[in-house]
Amino acid sequence: MSMLTQVDPYKPLALGTSQNRRVKLNTDAPFTPTYIQASLTQSGDPQGIYATRVKNRHIVLENPPRASNAQKEHDAKKARRESEKKRRKTGALGRRSTGAKGLWKLENGSEKFDLFLPLHQLWMGYMSELLGLWPPSSVPVAEAMPNASSMHPKLVKADFHGSLLTVRQSKNPCLVGLSGIVIHETENAFKLITRKDQLKLIPKQNSIFTLAVPLYSTLLRAQFEPAEAVSSALSGQHSGTVLDAPHIAFDLYGNQFCFRSADRAGRKFKAKETIEL
Protein backbone atom coordinates (compact mmCIF):
# COMPACT_ATOMS: atom_id res chain seq x y z
CA MET A 1 0.00 0.00 0.00
CA SER A 2 1.56 3.26 -1.17
CA MET A 3 1.65 6.30 0.98
CA LEU A 4 0.24 9.50 -0.66
CA THR A 5 2.02 12.69 0.21
CA GLN A 6 -0.08 15.80 0.64
CA VAL A 7 1.08 18.95 -1.17
CA ASP A 8 0.10 22.39 0.04
CA PRO A 9 -0.68 24.44 -3.13
CA TYR A 10 -0.50 27.69 -1.18
CA LYS A 11 2.98 27.04 0.13
CA PRO A 12 5.50 29.55 -1.30
CA LEU A 13 8.06 28.18 -3.71
CA ALA A 14 11.36 27.31 -2.17
CA LEU A 15 13.37 28.83 -5.04
CA GLY A 16 16.09 31.30 -4.30
CA THR A 17 16.57 32.67 -7.79
CA SER A 18 15.52 36.26 -8.46
CA GLN A 19 13.69 35.32 -11.67
CA ASN A 20 11.07 33.25 -9.82
CA ARG A 21 10.36 35.64 -7.01
CA ARG A 22 6.72 36.34 -6.38
CA VAL A 23 5.68 39.93 -6.99
CA LYS A 24 3.39 41.38 -4.38
CA LEU A 25 1.02 43.98 -5.85
CA ASN A 26 -1.04 46.60 -4.06
CA THR A 27 -2.62 49.96 -4.81
CA ASP A 28 0.67 51.75 -4.32
CA ALA A 29 2.46 49.46 -6.81
CA PRO A 30 -0.02 48.21 -9.48
CA PHE A 31 0.85 45.56 -12.01
CA THR A 32 1.33 47.61 -15.19
CA PRO A 33 3.97 50.12 -14.03
CA THR A 34 5.72 47.50 -11.94
CA TYR A 35 5.94 45.06 -14.84
CA ILE A 36 7.08 47.64 -17.39
CA GLN A 37 9.68 49.21 -15.12
CA ALA A 38 11.04 45.78 -14.24
CA SER A 39 11.27 44.85 -17.93
CA LEU A 40 13.25 47.95 -18.87
CA THR A 41 16.54 46.63 -17.57
CA GLN A 42 18.69 48.40 -20.17
CA SER A 43 17.21 51.85 -19.51
CA GLY A 44 18.62 54.23 -16.99
CA ASP A 45 15.26 55.87 -16.25
CA PRO A 46 12.44 53.28 -16.48
CA GLN A 47 10.06 55.43 -14.43
CA GLY A 48 10.45 58.37 -16.82
CA ILE A 49 9.83 56.15 -19.86
CA TYR A 50 6.66 54.79 -18.29
CA ALA A 51 5.41 58.28 -17.38
CA THR A 52 5.99 59.73 -20.87
CA ARG A 53 5.15 56.80 -23.16
CA VAL A 54 2.75 54.47 -21.35
CA LYS A 55 0.86 56.25 -18.58
CA ASN A 56 -2.69 57.40 -19.43
CA ARG A 57 -2.42 56.09 -23.00
CA HIS A 58 -4.87 53.71 -24.64
CA ILE A 59 -3.93 51.07 -27.19
CA VAL A 60 -6.51 49.96 -29.75
CA LEU A 61 -6.24 46.19 -30.00
CA GLU A 62 -8.24 45.93 -33.24
CA ASN A 63 -9.33 48.27 -36.00
CA PRO A 64 -12.80 49.76 -35.59
CA PRO A 65 -15.32 48.60 -38.20
CA ARG A 66 -15.67 50.92 -41.17
CA ALA A 67 -19.06 52.31 -42.07
CA SER A 68 -20.41 50.79 -45.26
CA ASN A 69 -21.77 52.82 -48.17
CA ALA A 70 -25.27 51.62 -47.38
CA GLN A 71 -24.93 52.86 -43.81
CA LYS A 72 -23.67 56.24 -45.04
CA GLU A 73 -26.62 56.59 -47.42
CA HIS A 74 -29.00 55.62 -44.63
CA ASP A 75 -27.52 58.25 -42.31
CA ALA A 76 -27.70 60.90 -45.05
CA LYS A 77 -31.37 60.12 -45.75
CA LYS A 78 -32.11 60.23 -42.04
CA ALA A 79 -30.45 63.64 -41.74
CA ARG A 80 -32.46 64.95 -44.70
CA ARG A 81 -35.69 63.69 -43.16
CA GLU A 82 -34.86 65.36 -39.86
CA SER A 83 -34.08 68.67 -41.56
CA GLU A 84 -37.30 68.42 -43.57
CA LYS A 85 -39.30 67.87 -40.37
CA LYS A 86 -37.68 70.91 -38.75
CA ARG A 87 -38.40 73.04 -41.84
CA ARG A 88 -42.05 71.97 -41.87
CA LYS A 89 -42.41 72.81 -38.19
CA THR A 90 -41.09 76.32 -38.77
CA GLY A 91 -43.42 76.79 -41.75
CA ALA A 92 -40.62 77.79 -44.14
CA LEU A 93 -41.06 77.02 -47.83
CA GLY A 94 -38.48 75.05 -49.79
CA ARG A 95 -37.08 75.87 -53.21
CA ARG A 96 -39.55 73.59 -54.98
CA SER A 97 -42.52 75.09 -53.16
CA THR A 98 -41.46 78.65 -53.88
CA GLY A 99 -40.89 77.80 -57.54
CA ALA A 100 -44.24 76.04 -57.86
CA LYS A 101 -46.12 78.93 -56.26
CA GLY A 102 -44.28 81.52 -58.34
CA LEU A 103 -43.05 83.57 -55.41
CA TRP A 104 -39.96 84.70 -57.35
CA LYS A 105 -41.89 85.80 -60.44
CA LEU A 106 -42.41 89.51 -60.99
CA GLU A 107 -45.84 90.90 -61.68
CA ASN A 108 -46.62 92.19 -65.14
CA GLY A 109 -45.33 95.72 -65.59
CA SER A 110 -42.99 95.60 -62.58
CA GLU A 111 -39.82 95.05 -64.64
CA LYS A 112 -38.75 98.66 -64.13
CA PHE A 113 -35.16 99.71 -63.45
CA ASP A 114 -36.27 102.79 -61.51
CA LEU A 115 -38.48 100.60 -59.32
CA PHE A 116 -35.44 98.77 -57.96
CA LEU A 117 -33.19 101.82 -57.51
CA PRO A 118 -34.19 102.12 -53.81
CA LEU A 119 -33.07 98.50 -53.34
CA HIS A 120 -29.76 99.39 -54.98
CA GLN A 121 -29.32 102.40 -52.70
CA LEU A 122 -30.09 100.19 -49.71
CA TRP A 123 -27.39 97.76 -50.86
CA MET A 124 -24.88 100.61 -51.17
CA GLY A 125 -25.56 101.54 -47.55
CA TYR A 126 -25.16 97.90 -46.59
CA MET A 127 -21.77 97.80 -48.32
CA SER A 128 -20.74 101.04 -46.64
CA GLU A 129 -21.44 99.56 -43.23
CA LEU A 130 -19.98 96.14 -44.04
CA LEU A 131 -16.68 97.46 -45.42
CA GLY A 132 -16.43 100.40 -43.00
CA LEU A 133 -16.11 103.03 -45.75
CA TRP A 134 -15.13 106.61 -45.00
CA PRO A 135 -17.58 109.51 -45.44
CA PRO A 136 -17.17 111.48 -48.69
CA SER A 137 -14.59 114.28 -48.81
CA SER A 138 -13.28 113.44 -45.35
CA VAL A 139 -10.01 111.78 -46.44
CA PRO A 140 -8.02 111.69 -49.70
CA VAL A 141 -8.78 109.01 -52.26
CA ALA A 142 -5.58 107.07 -51.54
CA GLU A 143 -6.36 106.85 -47.82
CA ALA A 144 -10.06 106.12 -48.40
CA MET A 145 -9.26 102.98 -50.39
CA PRO A 146 -9.83 100.01 -48.04
CA ASN A 147 -7.34 97.20 -47.76
CA ALA A 148 -8.06 94.57 -50.41
CA SER A 149 -7.07 91.65 -48.16
CA SER A 150 -9.72 92.67 -45.64
CA MET A 151 -12.40 93.31 -48.28
CA HIS A 152 -12.24 89.97 -50.11
CA PRO A 153 -13.43 87.73 -47.22
CA LYS A 154 -16.37 90.08 -46.63
CA LEU A 155 -17.38 90.37 -50.28
CA VAL A 156 -17.48 86.62 -50.96
CA LYS A 157 -19.94 86.21 -48.08
CA ALA A 158 -21.97 89.38 -48.74
CA ASP A 159 -25.54 89.53 -50.01
CA PHE A 160 -25.68 90.63 -53.66
CA HIS A 161 -29.40 91.38 -53.88
CA GLY A 162 -29.49 95.01 -54.99
CA SER A 163 -25.95 95.12 -56.34
CA LEU A 164 -25.07 96.31 -59.85
CA LEU A 165 -23.34 93.61 -61.91
CA THR A 166 -21.93 93.80 -65.43
CA VAL A 167 -20.96 90.82 -67.58
CA ARG A 168 -17.35 91.51 -68.56
CA GLN A 169 -16.57 88.22 -70.27
CA SER A 170 -18.56 85.11 -71.15
CA LYS A 171 -18.44 82.12 -73.46
CA ASN A 172 -21.82 83.30 -74.72
CA PRO A 173 -21.02 86.54 -76.61
CA CYS A 174 -24.64 87.67 -76.36
CA LEU A 175 -24.24 88.16 -72.60
CA VAL A 176 -21.14 90.39 -72.74
CA GLY A 177 -21.97 93.96 -71.75
CA LEU A 178 -25.27 93.23 -69.99
CA SER A 179 -25.61 95.22 -66.79
CA GLY A 180 -28.33 95.54 -64.22
CA ILE A 181 -29.48 95.35 -60.61
CA VAL A 182 -29.55 91.90 -59.03
CA ILE A 183 -33.07 91.11 -57.84
CA HIS A 184 -32.60 87.36 -57.27
CA GLU A 185 -29.56 85.13 -56.86
CA THR A 186 -29.74 81.36 -57.17
CA GLU A 187 -27.05 78.73 -56.99
CA ASN A 188 -26.22 78.94 -60.69
CA ALA A 189 -27.59 82.25 -61.98
CA PHE A 190 -28.28 85.95 -61.37
CA LYS A 191 -31.54 87.67 -62.27
CA LEU A 192 -30.90 91.26 -63.38
CA ILE A 193 -33.08 94.24 -64.23
CA THR A 194 -31.35 96.24 -66.98
CA ARG A 195 -31.64 99.95 -67.69
CA LYS A 196 -33.90 99.04 -70.62
CA ASP A 197 -36.42 97.58 -68.14
CA GLN A 198 -35.69 94.00 -69.16
CA LEU A 199 -35.41 90.96 -66.92
CA LYS A 200 -32.32 88.89 -67.76
CA LEU A 201 -31.26 85.51 -66.36
CA ILE A 202 -27.44 85.36 -66.45
CA PRO A 203 -25.77 82.00 -65.71
CA LYS A 204 -22.78 82.08 -63.39
CA GLN A 205 -21.01 79.26 -65.17
CA ASN A 206 -18.50 80.39 -67.81
CA SER A 207 -19.04 84.09 -67.04
CA ILE A 208 -16.93 86.81 -65.44
CA PHE A 209 -18.77 89.71 -63.80
CA THR A 210 -17.69 93.16 -62.69
CA LEU A 211 -18.93 94.18 -59.24
CA ALA A 212 -18.89 97.88 -58.38
CA VAL A 213 -18.62 98.94 -54.73
CA PRO A 214 -18.79 102.59 -53.59
CA LEU A 215 -15.49 104.14 -52.57
CA TYR A 216 -17.07 106.42 -49.97
CA SER A 217 -19.85 105.69 -47.53
CA THR A 218 -23.38 106.47 -48.72
CA LEU A 219 -24.88 106.47 -45.24
CA LEU A 220 -26.27 109.84 -44.15
CA ARG A 221 -24.71 111.11 -40.94
CA ALA A 222 -26.75 113.93 -39.54
CA GLN A 223 -24.27 114.59 -36.77
CA PHE A 224 -21.61 115.57 -39.31
CA GLU A 225 -23.72 117.21 -42.04
CA PRO A 226 -26.00 120.27 -41.89
CA ALA A 227 -29.75 119.82 -42.15
CA GLU A 228 -29.88 121.35 -45.67
CA ALA A 229 -27.38 118.80 -46.99
CA VAL A 230 -29.27 115.93 -45.41
CA SER A 231 -32.62 117.03 -46.87
CA SER A 232 -31.12 117.49 -50.35
CA ALA A 233 -29.47 114.08 -50.18
CA LEU A 234 -32.73 112.47 -49.11
CA SER A 235 -34.57 114.02 -52.03
CA GLY A 236 -32.05 112.79 -54.62
CA GLN A 237 -30.69 109.60 -53.11
CA HIS A 238 -32.57 107.36 -55.58
CA SER A 239 -31.44 109.23 -58.71
CA GLY A 240 -28.11 107.45 -59.38
CA THR A 241 -26.24 104.19 -59.09
CA VAL A 242 -22.86 103.21 -57.76
CA LEU A 243 -21.33 103.90 -61.19
CA ASP A 244 -22.29 107.59 -60.94
CA ALA A 245 -19.89 108.14 -58.01
CA PRO A 246 -16.32 107.11 -57.14
CA HIS A 247 -16.33 103.34 -56.86
CA ILE A 248 -14.14 100.24 -56.71
CA ALA A 249 -14.49 97.49 -59.34
CA PHE A 250 -13.93 93.80 -58.63
CA ASP A 251 -13.88 90.84 -61.02
CA LEU A 252 -16.24 88.07 -59.99
CA TYR A 253 -15.56 84.65 -61.51
CA GLY A 254 -18.85 82.80 -61.80
CA ASN A 255 -17.26 79.34 -62.01
CA GLN A 256 -16.03 79.73 -58.43
CA PHE A 257 -19.22 81.41 -57.23
CA CYS A 258 -21.84 78.72 -57.87
CA PHE A 259 -23.34 78.84 -54.39
CA ARG A 260 -26.49 80.26 -52.89
CA SER A 261 -26.13 83.43 -50.85
CA ALA A 262 -27.14 81.56 -47.68
CA ASP A 263 -24.50 78.89 -48.34
CA ARG A 264 -21.79 81.46 -49.04
CA ALA A 265 -22.36 83.12 -45.67
CA GLY A 266 -21.20 80.02 -43.81
CA ARG A 267 -18.64 78.72 -46.28
CA LYS A 268 -14.86 79.04 -45.89
CA PHE A 269 -13.33 80.08 -49.18
CA LYS A 270 -9.70 79.30 -49.95
CA ALA A 271 -7.42 81.32 -52.19
CA LYS A 272 -7.05 79.55 -55.54
CA GLU A 273 -5.53 80.37 -58.89
CA THR A 274 -8.17 81.44 -61.39
CA ILE A 275 -8.27 79.84 -64.84
CA GLU A 276 -9.47 82.08 -67.63
CA LEU A 277 -12.49 81.10 -69.70
Secondary structure, DSSP 8 states (H G I E B T S, - for coil): --------TTS------STT------SSS-HHHHHHHHH--S-S-HHHHHHHHTTT----SS------HHHHHHHHHHHHHHHHHHHHHHT---HHHHHHHTTT---TT---TGGGHHHHHHHHHHHHHHHT---TTSS-HHHHS--HHHHHHHHTTS--TT-EEEEEEESSGGGTT-EEEEEEE-SSEEEEEETTS-EEEEESTTEEEEEEEESS-----TTTS-HHHHHHHHHTTTS--GGGS-EEEEEEEGGG--S-HHHHHT-----------
